[in-house]
Amino acid sequence: EDVLPFTLVKYSPTRTTRVNSTGLSRRGFSAAQIATIDHAVSRILDGGGDLERLVVALLAEESSEHVMQLARFVAESRRGIAPRPLPAGGRS
């Protein structure tokens, strides 16, 4: 599975944990940019199975450079996106 840009993951199995807000801030991203990225990442991870439709919806809502980068990444992914961690007691 592919790991979304701007995110942190844990392994075995690979799961996306959150947006790397500390790293983004250190690289000069504003709080508004980080919030926009966080919203887009949440939409992607919580959006269900139809990623193509989700990409179109994301781009209709927000056309920032970083959301476009996320949308392109999702659209070009052939292996799927690393999901969020399972709830406690969940099974993969």
C-alpha positions as CSV (number, residue, x, y, z in Angstrom):
1,E,0.0,0.0,0.0
2,D,1.1,3.5,-0.7
3,V,1.6,6.1,2.1
4,L,0.0,9.5,1.6
5,P,2.3,12.5,1.4
6,F,2.4,14.7,4.5
7,T,1.5,11.8,6.8
8,L,3.1,9.6,9.5
9,V,2.6,5.8,9.6
10,K,3.2,2.9,11.8
11,Y,4.2,-0.5,10.4
12,S,3.2,-4.2,10.7
13,P,0.7,-3.7,9.1
14,T,1.2,-0.3,7.6
15,R,-1.3,2.2,8.9
16,T,-1.6,6.0,8.4
17,T,-1.6,7.6,11.9
18,R,-1.9,11.3,11.2
19,V,-0.6,14.3,9.3
20,N,3.0,15.2,10.2
21,S,2.0,18.7,11.4
22,T,5.3,19.2,13.2
23,G,7.4,18.4,10.1
24,L,5.1,20.5,7.9
25,S,5.4,23.5,10.4
26,R,9.2,23.1,10.4
27,R,9.2,23.2,6.6
28,G,7.3,26.6,6.7
29,F,3.7,25.5,6.2
30,S,1.2,27.8,7.8
31,A,-1.4,26.6,10.2
32,A,-4.1,27.1,7.6
33,Q,-2.2,25.0,5.0
34,I,-1.7,22.2,7.6
35,A,-5.4,22.3,8.5
36,T,-6.3,22.1,4.8
37,I,-4.0,19.1,4.3
38,D,-5.4,17.5,7.5
39,H,-8.9,17.9,6.2
40,A,-8.0,16.4,2.8
41,V,-6.2,13.4,4.4
42,S,-9.1,12.7,6.7
43,R,-11.5,12.8,3.7
44,I,-9.3,10.4,1.8
45,L,-8.9,8.0,4.7
46,D,-12.5,8.1,5.8
47,G,-14.0,8.3,2.3
48,G,-14.7,4.7,1.6
49,G,-13.8,2.7,-1.5
50,D,-14.5,5.0,-4.4
51,L,-11.3,6.9,-4.5
52,E,-11.9,8.3,-8.0
53,R,-15.1,10.0,-6.9
54,L,-13.4,11.2,-3.8
55,V,-10.6,12.8,-5.8
56,V,-13.1,14.7,-7.9
57,A,-15.0,15.9,-4.7
58,L,-11.7,17.0,-3.0
59,L,-10.7,19.1,-6.0
60,A,-14.1,20.6,-6.2
61,E,-13.9,21.7,-2.6
62,E,-10.3,22.9,-2.4
63,S,-7.8,23.6,-5.2
64,S,-4.7,24.3,-3.2
65,E,-1.4,23.0,-4.5
66,H,-1.1,20.5,-1.6
67,V,-4.7,19.1,-2.0
68,M,-3.9,18.7,-5.8
69,Q,-0.8,16.9,-4.9
70,L,-2.7,14.5,-2.6
71,A,-5.4,14.0,-5.2
72,R,-2.8,13.2,-7.9
73,F,-1.1,10.8,-5.6
74,V,-4.4,9.0,-4.8
75,A,-5.4,8.9,-8.5
76,E,-2.1,7.4,-9.5
77,S,-1.9,4.8,-6.7
78,R,-2.1,1.3,-8.0
79,R,-1.6,-0.5,-4.7
80,G,-4.2,1.4,-2.6
81,I,-3.6,3.8,0.3
82,A,-2.4,2.8,3.7
83,P,-5.5,3.0,5.9
84,R,-6.0,4.4,9.4
85,P,-5.2,2.1,12.4
86,L,-7.9,-0.4,13.3
87,P,-9.9,0.4,16.5
88,A,-8.7,-1.3,19.7
89,G,-9.4,-5.0,19.4
90,G,-10.0,-4.8,15.7
91,R,-8.6,-7.3,13.2
92,S,-7.0,-6.7,9.8
